[in-house]
Amino acid sequence: MKIVVIGGSGRVGGNVVRRLVAHGHDPVPASPTTGVDTITGEGLADVMSGANAVVDVSNAPVWDDDAVREFFTTSTRNLLAAERDAGVQHHLAVTIVGADRVPDSGYLRAKVAQEAEIEAGAIPYTILRATQFFEFLPQIVEAGADGDAVRLSTGLMQFVAADDVAATVAELATAAPAGGRVDLGGPDALGIDAWARRLFAATGDTRTVVGDPHARYFGTELHGGELTPGDGARIGPTDFETWFAEHRQAAEQ
């Protein structure tokens, strides 16, 4: 199968490409660096020619609420139009578990808008909603840094390894369109503050972790399990200890 991977040079996209190659498929990484721009439409017609499926794991290069929404909606509309013209029969996009349950976040509202474009389009689709990646845990923890402490939300997160996300994307991309959403999370659900304590225990960080139910996670308060998957979700096999050991080994090489 020829599978176009939008964002194919990124963390997840590159992993997806390698997995598809290993299984005998013909993935084509597509991004502005390869001459494909989903905002202007440059290169889309050429890269879609003969494609069986399109995987969209791209991310917005901007964070402003209006700009990020404009990116995801414009990019998705252009992709779907090019796919329609080329006869592509499967569009797979990666979004975020619980995006529709956290309306105060401009980024998550943008991902909901992206999903709406896909659902209203004419291309058979699969939407993979993933929880936050382990790879972003250090960044999330540092966002709460306050002197010798970090102040973080007690809201639940169910971190998943990016490698497990890529494996799921590669599997779903070569299957029939789901015609709906598939949720994916990691093995454990903990408060963000509890995740920080786990990270600090592993890294030897001596700062104090303060759990604050009013601390904001990228601009919004979490009141429970808004960003955790529901019943029937897929669960990635990689737990924190396994991920951390692999991450540390890779950093040392």
N, C-alpha and C positions, 0 to 999 in steps of 0.2 A: 504493500500500500504506500502511496505517496501521501505523506502527512506534513502539512505546513505548520511549523511551530512559531507562532508569533511571540517574540521575546525569547527566541531560541538560544541566545547567548547569555542569558541570565542564570541565576542560581538554580532555579527549578527547570527552566527551559533547556539548559545545556544537559542536565541530568536526563531529562525526557528524551532528548535527541540520542544520547548514548544508549539508552535502553532500547529505543526503537531500532537502532542499527543492529544491536545484539540479537534482536528477534527477527532480523531479516527484512525489515521495512525500509522505506526510503524517506527519512525525515529531511525536511528542508528548513533550516533555521532562517527566520525572517525578522529583520529589525532595520532601523535606519542605517546601521553599519553595513548591512548587506544590500542596501539600495531599496528597501521596502519601508514605506512610511504610511502607516495606517491613518494618519490625520490628513495628509495631502492626497493620499491615494497613489502616490508614486510607487511603481513596481508591483502593485497588487494584482493586476490582470495577468502579468507574466508568471508570477510565482504560483498563482492559483491554477494555472493550466494543467489539467490532468490530475489534480489533487482529489483524493478520496475523502479526506478529512482535514479540518483546521483546528489546531489547538491554540488557544489564546491564554498565555501565561504572562502577558506584558503587564507592566506597572506604569503608573502615571509619573512623569518627570516633575510634576508640580504638586503642591500640597494645599494651596488655597482652595477653599470649598467650591467656589464656582468653577475654577480652572480644572480641578480634578474631575468634577462631574462632566464638564465639557469634553475632557479628554476621553473618558470611558464611553460616553454616549456617541461621540463623533467617530471614534475608532471602531466601535462595534457596528454602527450603521454602515460604515465603509467596508468593513470586512464582510458583513452579510450580503451587501450588494454585489461585491466581487465574487463571493461564493455562489450566489444565485446565477450570475452570468456564466460561471465556469462549470456549473452542474455539481458542485460539492454537496455531499449528502450527510455530512456530520460536522457540527460546530460544537466544540468543547471549550468551555471557559472555566477558569478557576476564580472563585469569589470567596466570600468569608462567611463562616458559620455565624448565624445570629445577626447578620448585617441589618435585617429589617426590625430587630428588636432594640436597636441602639440609635434612635433618630437624632440624638444630639451630636453625633459625629458626622461631620461633613464628608469625610472619606467613606464611611460606611453607607451614607445616603447615596454616594456616587456609585458604589458597587450594586446597590439595589436598583439604581437607574440602569446600570449595565445589564442586569438580569432582565429587567422589563423589556429592553430592546431585543434581547435574544428570544424571550418568550413571545413577543409580538411579531417576530420575523417569520420568514417562510422556510428557513433551513432547519431540518431535524437537529435536535440539540441535546447536550448533556451539560448541566451546570454542576461542577464539583465545588461544594462549599467546604473549605478547610479551616481548621482552627489556626491560631497563631503558631508560628514556627519556633522551635527551640532556638534556632539560630538568632532570633531577635530578642531572646530573654535578657542578655546582658544590656542591650540598648534600653529595653523597657525598664529594667531596674535602675539604670543610671538616670532615667528621666525623673525619678523621685529623690535624687541625691540632695541632701540637706546637711552640709557640714560632715560630722562624723556619723550621720545616720542616713537612712533612706526611708522615705514615707511613701507607702504604696497602698493601693486599693486592696481590700479583702475580697473583692469580686473574684469569682471562680474563672480559671483558665485551664484549658486542657491541651497543653502544648503538644505539637506533633513534629516529628523530624521532617525536614524538607525532602530527604531521601524517600520517605514513605509517601509523601505527596507526589513526587515524581513517578514512583512506581505505580501509584493508583491512576495517575493521568495516562501513563503509557498503556495500562491495561484498558481503561475506558475508551481511549482514542481508537483502539483497534476492535472494539465491540460495537454492537448496534447502539444507536442513540437511545439514551434513557427516556427522553421526552420529559424530563423533570430534573429535580435536584438530587444529588447524592452527597451526604454529609460524611466528613472524615475528621476524626480527632485522635489525640494520643491516648495512652493507656490510663493516665491519672488526671483527676480534676482537683486542683488546689487553688487557694487564694493566691493572688499575685504576690502578696507579702510572704506567703509560705514558700512560693517558688524562689523568691529572693534568698530566703534562709537556706534553702537547699543548694542554691548556686554558691552562696558564700561559704557554706560548709565544704564544698568541693574545691573552691579556689583559695580558701584561707583568708578571705576578706573578713576583717574584724569589725566592720561598721555595724551599728545597731539597725535592725529592721523594725520599723513602726507600722503596724497595720492600721490603716485609717479608712473606714467605710466611705468617707467623703472625698478621699483622694481621687483625682481624675485620671482616667486612662485615655490618653490622647483626646482630652477635652470633654470627656463624659464620665459620669458616675456609673459604676456597675453595682447593681443591687442584688445580684444572685448569680444565676447561671446563664445570663443572656448570651454569652459567647462560647457556650459549651454545646455539643451536639445532642440531639434528642435520641429517643429510642430508634433502633434500627440503623444507627450510623455505623459506618466502617471504623474500625479502630486500628491505627497503625501499630505495629509490633514494637517499635523502638521506644524504650523507656528513657528516663533522664540519665541514669547511670551509664547506659550503653551509649547514648548520644554523646555525653560528656567525654567518655573515654575515647571515642572515635574522633571527636573534635580536638581534644588535646593532642592526640597522636598526629593528626594531620597538621596541627600548628607547629609541632616539633620537627616535622620533616622538611 
